[in-house]
Amino acid sequence: MKKITTAEYELMKIRIGRNASLIYTQVFNLAINESGVIEKKEWSRKASPSRMIRRMEKIHKRKYIVGTLADDSGWAVKRIA
């Protein structure tokens, strides 16, 4: 095992579970009033990210706002609670 600093750890992209996608983990780790954009090239599922996020809301008791960008290049996500 290699030891790392706290700064290096915070820069790493770590999944919250064995089967969780990187996007799921990034949305899950949003702080209240923090936002992010999911680009279409990152998203490979048939259903939109709003379906995944609605499921996250039920499981983890969090609230998000999800919307499609005006130019249809992706989705904006904001955690509100």
Beta strands, then each sheet from edge to edge (+ up, - down):
strand 1: 35-39
strand 2: 64-68
strand 3: 74-79
sheet 1: 1+ 3- 2+
end
